Amino acid sequence: MNLFFEESGDFKAGSVLSQAGEAYQVEMASGKRNKVKAKDVLLQFTSPDPVSLMEQAKAAAADIDLEFLWEVAGEEEFGFAELGAEYFGHAPKPEEAAGLILALHTSPIYFYKKGRGRYKAAPEASLKAALAGIEKKKQQAIIQAAYVEELKQQRLPDALKPLVLQLLFKPDKNSIEYKAMVEACDALQTSPPRLMLGNGGLATAKDYHLSKFLFDSFPKGTAFPVAPIPSLPDNLPVADVQAFSIDDVTTTEIDDAFSVVTLADGKIRVGIHIAAPALGIKRDDALDHIARGRMSTVYMPGDKITMLPDELVETYTLGAGQTRPALSLYVTLDTQEWTVVSTETKVEAIPMASNLRHNDLDALVTEEHLASGAGEYPHKAEIAVLWQWAQVLEKGRMVKREGFGLKPEQTNRVDFNFYVEDDVVSIVRRKRGAPLDKIVAELMIFANSSWGKLMHEHGIPGIYRSQGGGSGGWAAKMQVRMVTHAAPHQGLGVDQYAWSTSPLRRYTDLVNQWQIIACVEHGVTAPLVATFKPKDADLFAIVSGFDAAYSAYGDFQTNMERYWCLRWLAQENARQVDAVVLKDEVLRLVDIPLIIRLPGMPQMARGAQVKLDLLRWDELDLSVEARLLEMLTTVADDLGDAEDDLETDADTPPDVVLDDTLLGDEAAAAAEEIAEQTADGAGIEKNGETDTPVAE
């Protein structure tokens, strides 16, 4: 005797060897012996043999007309034997009955299983819906196959053109478009971004990097919503100064300027003037929501995405020949010892005489020329005064740093400025600590520290940068934190430091400007009327949001600088290049701030120079492959001190380009250790848009 039975959802046939109660010992065609319970047996038969039965049953199942079978079944629950008699018109043969069972079991949209060998026909509405779904999937499979063929031919189907960014960065993995892209990538042995570059979905690798950032950080686009632009206040006293700014040639958001006046008693009064958009923007108005949504201007070589609309920037920027609202810090100095006699903060309008540019003055305003008085340039006398005071300020900060247990800052480093025009990049080396850089840096540090102290003394919260004094290891202790109370910034050598000098470009500075103005206008009652009261929970939310946005923007800028470094290599056809050893296997090219890891490189002293042969580089994944050609004998002098670098504010994007995903954790950490970050806000003028090249 033979049995046709169900086992674990599968149907099998075998020969009975023995029976014990409600169980059979069954031998399969493979020779394996199974124990089969009587309740699982569907058919008992003598012929054909089990193997033939299964073959004939599968053939019979394939011949069954499912639609007719469904009609015959009716609406009531049935057993397979009953339906078989109706369908075949006679008591079904074993192979027919087994074939019917297979057909019923493999057609769940037509028949619902109700028990062992029992089924019920699906309702008509459900059947129609299921059949429509199957037909839809068939059509989708046809469409998907067509997409795949087009993609394999390096053509982008029209239906995929508006979906390129979504497919790359936030795909619906159940969509036929995504499945087609993945299938084509598998067939071509490539990645989705390369596939899109090849078929025109992306124009260039630059578009890929920019699109990814915009998709993540600006999903609604970079255009500003319509918002009323406040008119300039007309009730401000006009300062009796002729102010001037010092910026890179590409800077458009000019938010800091200086003035120098000699007083009747021979003392000097230095004015540090900061653009005052806080007079026009009010908390929770449309412009505030715009600024808070962006948190900062985004910089990249050759372009930027401003925090505030151009119309507002043009209204409040400190442009030459204009009189504009400003928050001014006046510092009276005794030039005998260059000591600070007094300070005073005013809200006023300042006349702007000039916008000086580094590109025009760097070659003229040198330490040698300042010492000898050589050269002719605008505001020469004022710059000379500021230079003398800046040196005193720096010296005082270094004493303070040493008091915190830190070494003096290293200034023998090189920064790099990026300029892009018509997709042609220029990367210009600038030695950090040049006089104009130091003037701006030191005066901004002084202003930020002074205004941080002012807020603290008036008992109102602000947004401060703090470094040092933490717990844990050295790196944890020196991690820069944003806090809402005054705390030392050991890396800068100041007792408190509140970003306040870039209100057109950073939301933290705009917030602090509201608070500082409250101190100036209301004095001891400032805590009652300040925009943010003590313990305002919203201030903590701003700190958190700013940290996240600023970090994302910094990562993007770093990636874009690395991209433009690779573009420079192609542009200059650079194949054999000089590099300087940062640490172990990590090197930086001499001419551009490109970091390369060279596995297996012989042990060399930090600062040693080598010659590399660049084998290939990839602008999409930002990788570089190189081999060592020659070890040179010269040692670079622009790396600074590694230990000192760890003591600085590491939150600012360094002028060397770091990429953990490319270098590996150890190499990236080494590169970051050597990264030229002397202080908070430090580093190069990223496209001329930072307040200060050294520290701010």
URWO-V265943 format. One line per field, one symbol per residue. phi: phi as a letter, one per 40 degrees, with the letter a starting at -180 (. if undefined). Layout:
BEGIN
phi=???
END
This chain:
BEGIN
phi=.bbbbbafgbbbbacccabbgcbbcbbcccgcbbcbcdcccbababaccdccdccccccccccccccccccccgbccaccccccccccgacccdccccccdcccccbcccbccbicgbaaccddccccccccccccccccccccccdccccccgbcddccdcbdccccbaccccccccccccccccccfbbdccccccbgcbcacdcccccccccccbccgcccccaccccccbbcccccabcabbaccccbccbbababbccccgcbbcbbbbdbcccbcbdgccccccccccgaccbadgaabccbddcccccbcccdgbbbcacbbcbcbcccbfcccababbbabbcccabcbddcbdcccbccccccgcgbacfdcccccccccdccccccccccdcccgbccccbcbbbbbbbbafgbbbbbcbccgcdcdcdcdcccccccccccccccccgbcabbbbaggcbgcdccccccbbbbbcacbcccgbcaabdabbccbbcdcccccdcccccccbfccddcbddbcdgcccccccdcccdcccccccccccccccdcccccdcccfcbbbcbbccafcbbbcccacbcbbbdgcdcbccgcbbbbbccaabcccgcbbabccaccccbcbbcgbccccccbccccdccccbadcccgdcccccccccdcbcacgchcccfgbccacbaa
END
